[in-house]
Amino acid sequence: MNRNGKKLEERIGYQFQNEGLFRQAMTHSSYVNEHRMDKLQCNERLEFLGDAVLELVTSHFLYQEYPKKPEGEMTKLRASLVCEPTLAYCAGEIELGEYLLLGKGEEATGGRGRNSVVSDALEALIGAIYLDGGFASAKEFILKFILNDIEHKQLFYDSKTTLQELVQATHTEPLEYEIVREEGPDHNKTFEVRALLGGREIGRGTGRTKKAAEAVAAYHGIIRLREEACI
């Protein structure tokens, strides 16, 4: 792997013995297609494996950490931790998108910041670590970079619903979302949205889609209203 790859290894605290696995985890199908490589050289198979490892580690973690939670609640919590938006958030924390090998078309359309691309790459990275260093290494990575700060990630996962429920329980003013800024070409837009409670801004967020920006704005709105309730 190149120097950029070494930076990622330093960031995650794991050094690959098999650099080929690392490179494959970072190789998007668009890169493989553009360079006329064998289709099996992209990261999709590693993503398949990593998804299974992630689900097992997460299930075991929740089973141990929450001995009094029933199966239904654990299933919902697990879903919030391994869903695409949460994994994309985790990928953003280690700036995973910077290290991906993408085709020119995918690059031009904002693939490095697309939730589906970076979340899949994160699962592929888990699969690669599992094959390279075993289950213990993969588990350590998952605990450090995905199963951390669970309360934050729960809020982030379903922030719009959580904020709506909070507003309905404590306020009479209407909750609305307003686009503040929209820029970039159609295939690579960035949106900035603010959450308004009775016309008062309580949160603001940006994202590649309106929905993503609204989720971030809602998350900040939850934090704001909770802080106000404690004053």
Secondary structure, 3 states (H helix, E strand, C coil): CCHHHHHHHHHHCCCCCCHHHHHHHCECHHHHHHCCCCHHHCCHHHHHHHHHHHHHHHHHHHHHHCCCCCHHHHHHHHHHHHCHHHHHHHHHHCCHHHHCECCHHHHHCCHHHCHHHHHHHHHHHHHHHHHHHCHHHHHHHHHHHCCCCHHHHHHHHCHHHHHHHHHHHHCCCCEEEEEEEEECCHHHCEEEEEEEECCEEEEEEEECCHHHHHHHHHHHHHHHHHHHHHC
